[in-house]
Amino acid sequence: MAFELVDLAQLVTRMKIIFVRHGEPDYCELEERSYTGFGIDLAPLSEKGRQQAQELSKDPFLSSAEIIVSSAVTRALETASYAVCATGLPLRVEPLLHEWQVYESGTDNFEKARTMFLENKGELLPNSPIQYETAAEMKSRFLECMAKYRDYQTVIVVTHNMLMRQFVPNEKIDCCQVIECELEI
C-alpha cells in the first residue's frame, strides 16, 4: 500500500472570525501638517472613537475568542488595545491587515477610486485613471496573513471597512461594529 505525503501548509481550516472595525479616527493634526498616503494612517482615535472602543470592550462576543489580531494602523491598534485590556487576550499586530490601497494620494482620488471600485464590483479596469487594490488582492492579502493563525478556532480581527467588506455582506460598517463570520483559511 502506497502513502502520499500531505503538505500540511495547504490544508484548509474553518475559522470563526470576529471582525471589528476600528473606532472613529481624528485626522485633524495630520491634515494640518499635510500628511498624505500612509502618513494619514498615524491618526489616533477621536474622543468619540475612544468611547466607541470602550463600549466595544464590553461586547460579549469578544470573550469567545482566543487571540486578537490587529492591523498595524494606529486607529486599529488603539481600538484593539481596549479589547486587549478588557479580555486579557494576546495581541498580534499584522501589517497586511491595513486599509484598502489607492495608489494615488489625496482625498478626492480616494473617493473616486472607491466609487469606481464599487461600480466595477471590486475589479480594476485596464483603462482605469486611478490605480487601486482589487477585491481579489484584498482577499488574498487577508487569507495569506491569517494562514499563520490556523491553530486558533476563534480570532478577533481589528481592521478596516473595505477589507471587512470582502468577507461580509454589509454595505455599511460602522466604527467599532462587530461582525462574526466563518471563513476557510
ABEGO torsion letter per residue (X at the ends): XBBBBBBAAABBBBBBBBBBBBBBBBAAAAAAAGBBEAAAAABBBBAAAAAAAAAAAABAAAAABABBBBBABAAAAAAAAAAAAAAGBBBBBBAAABBBBBABBEAAAAAAAAAAAAAAGGBBBAABABBBBBAAAAAAAAAAAAAAAAABABBBBBBBAAAAAAABABABBBBGBBBBBBBBX
